[in-house]
Amino acid sequence: MSATRSRAYATSAFQHINAVAKEPEGDRRKYGTMVLHLPILIRTAGLAQAIAFVSARGNEAQKKLIPHLEKTLGLNGGALEEKSRVAALAEYRDLSRRTLEALDWYKRFVQSVLKVEASDDLGEDSQ
């Protein structure tokens, strides 16, 4: 990953996490646990399935992650889910890789700013 792209991802993720930090504790925790678990979902099920899971089963706090990632990746609203479903294999792999790179920054800030750890449960709303 280029230093410029990494810096852009870090800046965007930090802005989003700071906005979430102003929300109620329960929402911060749910958002944070989704950030920490989404890379695992992407690696095991694939990007399209992971995004669909968050969109369909996540609560409102967790669903905020998708538009945040879209903005970080420079996509328009709804484009991440759409692209992950229709992209050719090379584009799908690139989109998956870039999403995971962005999520690395989200994870760092969730742990340092929101104080959410990977051992925290996703919560009953996302089961």
Secondary structure as UniProt FT lines:
FT   HELIX           3..20
FT   TURN            21..22
FT   HELIX           25..45
FT   HELIX           47..57
FT   HELIX           60..63
FT   HELIX           65..73
FT   TURN            77..78
FT   HELIX           79..86
FT   HELIX           89..109
FT   HELIX           110..114
FT   TURN            118..119
FT   HELIX           124..126
//
